[in-house]
Every structure is written in structure tokens, then in C-alpha cells.
Amino acid sequence: MVLGIIILAIVVIVVLFRIRVKETDKLSKEVNEKLDDILELKIPDKTLSGYKTLKGVMAMIEGRWKDAIEIFRKLSFSADNKKKVNYLSLIGLCFYKQGKLNQALGSYKESLDMAIEIKDKKGETVNLGDIGIIYWREGALDKALEYYNKALKVCSETKDKKGEAEYLGNIGLVYWKQGKLDKALEYHNKALEIDREIGDKESESADLGNIGIVYRIQGELDKALEYYNKALEIHKEINKKKGTANQLGNIGNIYGMLGELDKALEYHTKAMEIDKELGDREGEAQDLGNIGNIYHDLQQFDEALEYYKKSLDINREMGNKKNEAADWGNIGNTYKMLGEINEAKECYKKALALFTEMGIKTEIEKTKTNIAKLDKGQ
């Protein structure tokens, strides 16, 4: 019974560090929830070790990261080396979820060293990938590429096709971030071939979406639309509502870029309806902001304000300061178009304070320029 509960908890909580980007210029979510690729603790029923592990997993589910770390650390002292690899990975995950990237990196590297020592290829692959993600988060793209390539090599050696596709996709993502778009396309297409070969529909749709992103960046909007639609069809086929919402939003963005604003509005509204149904507040806020952008482009400024403010409310509620700052900027832009200069300036100041707090230099300078233009009557 305990084992069954542990397996259920594992499926609910854990993070497989598979970066599959949505149509945003940031990684709004770097990880997909799935624990079974990290935690392979074959724990017998009704053992003290099994009970304690369940407590640790439950602490993770509840966001009690310090408690989880303490439990897994104590368990690692008496565990065999195979289980210790897993416990150290989980400790790294707990640090990662708290944003403590250096401590996460230390735990992953310790787990990696032990996995290599005991020839635990699965543990080696997972930790190499996790370390790659830390470097990705830190902007050290060459180091991220190094570790993703190492993980890919191990997967090739062990004939782990799913892992191969995963790391090919991650490597494509690094090239995308570096602006090497031809290389990005090459690797995303390789990932797509493998995912189709092994029948992994969900990953296939992620590959299609990533290819769409590259085409969008290259300005090949018709091709981007083609791949986003293919991804959308698969998400609908396998009943993945979140993926469906993401691709609807991506398609809406393309129609917006093509100037087909009514279609853009239609797709962003469909995406919002799904995110609302799922209770995905972050996704809903993004959809609301996208709808606000379309109304702004349509010069329906009162409607734009309405949606920007709804997005702002959610982002403030969630403590998402970066998106809150972007909302204040959008609201300021809209007030400026309405000729309400004092209101616009106040909004820009709120955006500036948040961007300054976060140290986002490009946005700080852009917002200062907006304020300066208002002062000059521009």
C-alpha cells in the first residue's frame, strides 16, 4: 500500500527537467512535472525507509523544501549508493525549486560523481541534464550545451531513444537562444524524428512547437503557423489541454503578426478559456495580456486597459513581479494613447520600480526612455 502511495505521489510531484519552450521570449516554465525519471527508489512495502521517503515526497508536494531536504539528507546517510544518487538528485531539486541554484548545482554534481562511480547510467544522464538546466538558467549557454551533449552521448550508448530525443531538443533550444537558428532547426528535427519513431505524441507536439518558434524568429510566419497547427492537432488528439492552450496562444501571436487581428483575438480567447478551466493563473494572465495587445492594435484602448488590468491583478496575486512590471508598462502605453499623460507616467514609474528591483537593465532603460518622452511632450 505504501509503495502504491509513493508511486502516486511521485507521478504528481516530480520534475523531469525537460525544457520545451512555449511561444514566449523567456522560459515561463523550465520543467514539466514528472518524478519517475529522477526517483527510482524501489522501496518495499511498509518499511521505515519507505515511510520516510513518502514523508519527503509529501513535503515536496506541499512546498516544504527545507523539511524535504532534511528527510532526504538523513535517508542518504544510511542508503546504498544507488539510492543515494536519487536522494541527492531530490535534494538538488528542492534547492532548485527555491531558486538556490548554486546549492542545487552542488547536489547534482555530487549525485553525478556517485552515479559515474557506480556505473548508474540513468542517474548519470539525469544529473547531466539537470546540471545543464542550471547553467541554462544562469545564462552559461556553452556550459549548458556541454552537459546536454554529455547526456545525449550516454543516452546514445544505452540506446535510450526517449532520452536522446529529449536532449536533442534541449540542445536545439540552446542553439535557439544563441541565435544559431539553422542548428536549432537541425536538432529539433532530429528530436522530432525519434519521437515519431517511438510514438511519443506529447514530445512530438513539443518538437513541432519548437520548430514553429524557430520559423517565427526567422520571419517565416506561414511555416511557423503550419507547425503550430500540427502541434495543436496532436495536443487535441491526446487531450492535453495545457498544450492545446499554449498552441492556441502561439497561433494567435502569428495571426497578430500577420495583421489578422480578429483571428488573433479568437485564438487568444480560446486559449484563455482553457487556462481558466484548468485553473492555470499564469497562463490566464498571459492570455489576458495577449488579448489586451490585440485590442491595443485595434485601437480599442478602453478594452485594452480592461484586459491589461485583469492580467495585472493575477500577476500581483501570484507575486510575478516581472510580468506585473510588463503589465504596468502596457497600461502606461495605453493611457498615453488616450492622452492621459499623468496616469501613463505613474504606470511607467511603477514598472520602473519593479524592473529596478529585479535589475533588468534593458527594461529599466526602455522605461526611463518612455518617461523622458512624456516629459518632453512626445
Secondary structure, 3 states (H helix, E strand, C coil): CHHHHHHHHHHHHCEECCCCCCCCCCCCCCCEECCCCCCCCCCCCCCHHHHHHHHHHHHHHCCCHHHHHHHHHHHHHHCCHHHHHHHHHHHHHHHHHCCCHHHHHHHHHHHHHHHHHCCCHHHHHHHHHHHHHHHHHHCCHHHHHHHHHHHHHHHHHCCCHHHHHHHHHHHHHHHHHHCCHHHHHHHHHHHHHHHHHHCCHHHHHHHHHHHHHHHHHCCCHHHHHHHHHHHHHHHHHCCCHHHHHHHHHHHHHHHHHCCCHHHHHHHHHHHHHHHHHHCCHHHHHHHHHHHHHHHHHCCCHHHHHHHHHHHHHHHHHHCCHHHHHHHHHHHHHHHHHCCCHHHHHHHHHHHHHHHHHHCCHHHHHHHHHHHHHHHCCC
